[in-house]
Amino acid sequence: MIHFVGAGPGAEDLITVRGQKMIEEADVIIYAGSLVNPGLLKYAKEGCKIYNSAFMTLEEVIEVMIQAEKKSQMTVRLHTGDPCLYGAIREQMDILDEKNILYDSCPGVSSFCGAAAALNLEYTLPDVSQSVVITRTEGRTPVPERESIASFAKHRATMVLFLSTGLLAKLTEQLICGGYEPDTPAAIVYKATWPEEETHICTIETLEETAKSHGIRKTALIIVGDVVSHNHYQRSKLYDPTFTTEYREGTE
């Protein structure tokens, strides 16, 4: 059995209980060494074979899984954050389907949640933004034209950008071209939940300058939108004493 496990955003204690148990039981662990906290490997049992996929191709990863299956061993494929976001898991699963190898998924805490926690941020403030766009800036890996930064920016919703720290000049241009004002609040969260975590509040037009001044070139999330400033939002209806819910009667 292959278990795709979310390692969480970085902090060792932010893996799920289920995920930690799977690591403890695994005979083979293939972890994304470029981003997964290696401290999580301390949960592996003695004799567990550990592979760092940062140095492996897809074919090599699959071969390790196949050999483990032949020996009736349990494999954990450990991905950063939650595997469903930029985890490249589907291509692995499709090959496993072809080979009739069983697998499942264990969700993890995504770094976009870790970044919000670092800022004490609510992405969905009433009357400010009720939608979150999770995307990335096009670089060496293309993005569908219909999902360009500029097209999303037209909505002026909250935007969380992965894999974009090295492309901030391009990102800024596209955000402003799409509809955000240059002085729209923004934030850079470097290595959310790791011991070396940094948070920097800025604006869209100062994103590149802020990153450069703090020496941040990668492993950071960019958050854009008025929610970053925590201002001008409406009180939640759910806890408004005048609002009737399924559980209580509102007052006039």
C-alpha positions as CSV (number, residue, x, y, z in Angstrom):
1,M,0.0,0.0,0.0
2,I,1.2,3.5,-0.9
3,H,0.2,6.3,1.4
4,F,0.5,9.9,0.1
5,V,1.0,11.9,3.3
6,G,0.9,15.7,3.8
7,A,3.9,16.6,5.9
8,G,2.4,20.0,6.9
9,P,3.9,23.5,6.3
10,G,7.2,22.9,8.2
11,A,6.8,22.7,11.9
12,E,7.3,19.1,13.1
13,D,4.2,19.2,15.3
14,L,1.9,20.3,12.5
15,I,1.7,17.0,10.8
16,T,-1.6,15.2,11.5
17,V,-1.8,12.4,14.0
18,R,-2.7,10.1,11.2
19,G,0.2,11.2,9.1
20,Q,2.7,10.7,12.0
21,K,1.3,7.2,12.6
22,M,1.8,6.3,9.0
23,I,5.4,7.5,9.1
24,E,6.0,5.4,12.2
25,E,4.7,2.3,10.5
26,A,6.3,2.8,7.1
27,D,8.9,0.3,5.8
28,V,9.8,2.8,3.0
29,I,9.6,6.6,3.0
30,I,10.1,8.8,0.0
31,Y,10.1,12.4,1.1
32,A,10.3,15.7,-0.9
33,G,13.6,16.8,0.6
34,S,13.6,20.2,-0.9
35,L,10.7,21.3,1.3
36,V,9.7,18.7,3.9
37,N,11.2,19.2,7.3
38,P,13.7,16.3,7.7
39,G,12.9,16.4,11.5
40,L,9.8,14.4,10.7
41,L,12.0,11.4,9.7
42,K,12.8,10.9,13.4
43,Y,9.4,9.2,13.6
44,A,10.6,6.5,11.2
45,K,11.2,3.1,12.7
46,E,14.5,1.4,12.7
47,G,15.3,-0.2,9.4
48,C,13.0,2.0,7.4
49,K,14.5,2.8,4.0
50,I,14.4,6.6,3.3
51,Y,14.7,8.2,-0.1
52,N,14.9,11.9,-0.9
53,S,12.9,12.6,-4.0
54,A,14.6,15.9,-4.6
55,F,17.4,13.8,-6.3
56,M,15.0,11.4,-8.1
57,T,12.9,11.4,-11.3
58,L,9.3,10.3,-11.4
59,E,10.4,6.9,-12.8
60,E,12.8,6.4,-10.0
61,V,10.2,7.2,-7.4
62,I,7.8,4.7,-8.9
63,E,10.4,2.0,-9.1
64,V,11.0,2.3,-5.4
65,M,7.3,1.9,-4.8
66,I,7.1,-1.1,-7.1
67,Q,10.0,-2.8,-5.3
68,A,8.4,-2.1,-1.9
69,E,5.1,-3.6,-3.1
70,K,6.9,-6.8,-4.3
71,K,8.1,-7.2,-0.8
72,S,4.7,-6.5,0.8
73,Q,6.1,-3.3,2.4
74,M,4.2,-0.2,3.3
75,T,5.4,3.0,1.6
76,V,4.8,6.6,2.7
77,R,5.2,9.2,0.0
78,L,5.7,12.4,2.1
79,H,4.8,15.6,0.4
80,T,5.1,19.1,1.8
81,G,1.9,20.9,3.1
82,D,-1.1,19.2,1.7
83,P,-0.3,17.0,-1.3
84,C,-3.3,18.2,-3.3
85,L,-1.6,21.6,-3.9
86,Y,1.3,21.6,-6.3
87,G,2.2,18.1,-5.1
88,A,2.5,16.4,-8.5
89,I,0.6,13.4,-7.1
90,R,-1.7,12.7,-9.9
91,E,1.0,11.6,-12.3
92,Q,2.2,9.1,-9.6
93,M,-1.3,7.9,-9.0
94,D,-2.0,7.3,-12.7
95,I,1.0,5.0,-13.0
96,L,0.1,3.2,-9.8
97,D,-3.4,2.7,-11.3
98,E,-1.9,1.2,-14.4
99,K,0.1,-1.2,-12.3
100,N,-2.9,-2.1,-10.0
101,I,-1.0,-0.8,-6.9
102,L,-3.3,0.5,-4.1
103,Y,-2.8,3.9,-2.6
104,D,-4.6,6.5,-0.5
105,S,-4.1,10.1,0.7
106,C,-3.7,11.6,4.1
107,P,-4.3,15.4,4.1
108,G,-1.9,17.8,5.7
109,V,-1.9,21.4,6.8
110,S,-1.1,23.6,3.8
111,S,1.5,26.4,4.0
112,F,-1.2,28.8,3.0
113,C,-2.9,28.0,6.3
114,G,0.5,28.3,8.1
115,A,1.0,31.7,6.5
116,A,-2.4,32.9,7.7
117,A,-1.6,31.8,11.2
118,A,1.8,33.6,11.1
119,L,-0.1,36.8,10.3
120,N,-3.2,36.1,12.5
121,L,-5.0,36.6,9.3
122,E,-8.5,35.7,8.2
123,Y,-8.6,35.3,4.4
124,T,-12.4,35.8,4.2
125,L,-13.5,39.0,6.0
126,P,-17.2,39.9,5.6
127,D,-17.7,42.8,3.1
128,V,-14.0,42.7,2.2
129,S,-13.4,39.3,0.5
130,Q,-15.2,36.0,0.6
131,S,-13.0,34.2,-1.9
132,V,-9.5,33.0,-1.9
133,V,-7.5,32.4,-5.2
134,I,-4.6,30.0,-4.8
135,T,-2.3,30.2,-7.8
136,R,1.2,30.8,-9.0
137,T,3.1,33.1,-11.4
138,E,4.1,31.6,-14.7
139,G,7.8,30.9,-14.9
140,R,9.6,27.9,-16.4
141,T,6.4,25.9,-15.8
142,P,3.5,27.3,-17.8
143,V,0.1,28.3,-16.5
144,P,-3.1,28.1,-18.6
145,E,-3.7,31.4,-20.3
146,R,-7.3,31.5,-18.8
147,E,-5.7,31.4,-15.3
148,S,-3.3,34.3,-15.7
149,I,-2.6,36.5,-12.7
150,A,-4.2,39.5,-14.5
151,S,-7.4,37.6,-15.1
152,F,-7.7,36.6,-11.4
153,A,-6.7,40.1,-10.3
154,K,-9.9,41.5,-11.9
155,H,-11.9,40.1,-9.1
156,R,-9.7,41.8,-6.4
157,A,-10.4,38.8,-4.1
158,T,-7.8,37.5,-1.6
159,M,-4.9,35.9,-3.6
160,V,-2.3,33.5,-2.2
161,L,0.6,32.9,-4.5
162,F,2.9,29.9,-4.4
163,L,6.2,29.5,-6.2
164,S,6.3,33.2,-7.1
165,T,9.0,34.8,-4.9
166,G,11.6,34.8,-7.6
167,L,9.2,36.5,-10.1
168,L,8.0,39.5,-8.1
169,A,8.5,42.1,-10.7
170,K,6.4,40.1,-13.2
171,L,3.8,39.4,-10.5
172,T,3.5,43.1,-9.5
173,E,3.0,44.1,-13.1
174,Q,0.3,41.5,-13.7
175,L,-1.5,42.3,-10.5
176,I,-1.7,46.0,-11.3
177,C,-2.5,45.3,-14.9
178,G,-5.4,43.1,-13.8
179,G,-7.1,45.6,-11.5
180,Y,-5.4,45.8,-8.1
181,E,-4.3,49.3,-7.0
182,P,-0.6,49.6,-6.5
183,D,-1.1,50.4,-2.8
184,T,-3.2,47.3,-2.2
185,P,-1.9,45.6,1.0
186,A,0.3,42.5,0.6
187,A,2.4,40.3,2.7
188,I,5.4,38.0,2.3
189,V,5.6,35.0,4.6
190,Y,9.0,33.2,4.5
191,K,9.1,29.6,5.6
192,A,5.7,29.7,7.5
193,T,5.8,27.8,10.8
194,W,9.5,27.0,10.6
195,P,11.8,28.3,13.3
196,E,13.2,30.8,10.8
197,E,9.8,32.1,9.8
198,E,9.6,35.8,8.7
199,T,6.6,37.9,7.9
200,H,6.7,41.3,6.1
201,I,3.7,43.5,5.4
202,C,4.0,45.7,2.4
203,T,2.0,46.7,-0.7
204,I,1.8,45.3,-4.2
205,E,4.1,48.0,-5.6
206,T,6.7,47.3,-2.9
207,L,6.7,43.5,-3.0
208,E,10.0,43.1,-4.9
209,E,11.7,45.8,-2.9
210,T,10.6,44.2,0.4
211,A,11.8,40.8,-0.6
212,K,15.2,42.1,-1.8
213,S,15.7,44.1,1.4
214,H,15.2,41.0,3.5
215,G,17.1,38.6,1.3
216,I,14.1,36.5,0.4
217,R,14.4,34.7,-2.9
218,K,12.4,31.5,-2.4
219,T,10.3,29.4,0.0
220,A,7.9,32.2,0.7
221,L,4.2,32.7,0.1
222,I,2.8,36.0,-1.3
223,I,-0.6,37.2,0.0
224,V,-2.4,40.0,-1.7
225,G,-5.7,41.8,-0.9
226,D,-7.4,44.1,1.5
227,V,-7.8,41.4,4.1
228,V,-4.1,41.8,4.9
229,S,-4.8,45.1,6.6
230,H,-7.7,43.7,8.8
231,N,-9.7,46.9,8.2
232,H,-13.2,47.9,7.0
233,Y,-14.8,44.5,7.5
234,Q,-18.4,43.9,8.7
235,R,-19.2,41.9,11.8
236,S,-20.1,38.3,11.3
237,K,-23.8,37.7,11.0
238,L,-23.4,34.3,12.7
239,Y,-22.6,35.9,16.1
240,D,-24.8,39.0,15.7
241,P,-27.4,39.0,18.5
242,T,-30.0,40.3,16.1
243,F,-29.5,37.5,13.6
244,T,-31.6,34.3,13.9
245,T,-29.8,31.0,13.3
246,E,-30.8,27.3,13.6
247,Y,-29.6,27.4,17.2
248,R,-30.8,30.7,18.6
249,E,-33.4,33.4,18.1
250,G,-32.2,36.8,17.2
251,T,-33.3,39.9,19.1
252,E,-34.9,42.9,17.6
